[in-house]
Amino acid sequence: MPVNQTLSTYSDMAYATSVVVYIAAMLLYFGEFAYGRTGAGVRKRESALVNAGGGATSTPVIGHVETPQKRPLSERLGGMAVAMTVLGALVHAASLLLRGFATGRVPWGNMYEFGSAICLAAVVAWGIVLFRQLRAERREATPTQLRGLGGFLMLPVILLLFLSGTVLYAKAAPLQPALQSYWIVIHVAAAIVSSGVLLFAGVASVLYLLRCRFENNPLKLAKFGSRLPTSQALDRMAYRATVIIFPVWTFAIVAGAIWAEAAWGRFWGWDPKETCSFVAWVVYAAYLHARATAGWRGVRAAWINIFGLAVMIFNLFFINIVVAGLHSYAGL
């Protein structure tokens, strides 16, 4: 099938636009994080409202019209950041769809498309967690300062998108013959979703370590650490994301082995890509085990999760770009 160059051009334009929108969202998230109240400030404000006499016994004043309170700057910045994130994700998804329509195949046939899809999966995972948490906060009235963390996820996403769109960029083209299999839809899609969610989980573990350092010594990272959610919230966020996506990562490895048997006549050959993927699986299995083991929970488990993210990044870039193997032709 010939490549539709018009759709390919529109795809590249949408990709560049999504990066610009993500940058705007990141700056807005960081603005909310910088201008937002600390956890102690939130509790003081709530206590002041309770002590102000706003109970059920208060009598309304006839003819008095209450003027609506102006939303704090941090909340306005956070709302705009979420809106920009949604807009960026829609434009980002459009770039992948246009690339797929332009080539008549799934839009993850090379490193450029693969990296783009991983970033979209990470942003979608963040959006799901964010909206679920905000809904829970409205129901329970227990703010966790979660929204301001979006900038810390957007930063690696933007860096990966920039690298994919420059160093790893590939023109729209049909799939190589070795990749023309229905397994590219199953195996690679599972790997994309897993990598995106694990990126999100790794960022949460990094922030967890920073928050723990602040809690152990409030003089260190005072302004930064006080604006982070509690260590329990960050640890729970990283754990839930990993435990949910770990079966998907397991399925991705199994599906890859089945595809390898169909393509190369063996399920496993300790190719560098296969080996590094298995090492990442072992690391994340160790993290889940450590998270459930007394004496290993907390900081030790978080370091294992971060090491797993480092293995995934090593597998994505060094193994795919530098090391020669059976997967080199795919750019995946």
PyMOL commands that set and color helices and strands:
alter all, ss='L'
color gray80, all
select helices_A, chain A and resi 5-35+39-51+73-103+111-140+147-166+177-179+183-216+222-226+231-264+272-291+299-322+328-330
alter helices_A, ss='H'
color red, helices_A
deselect
rebuild
show_as cartoon
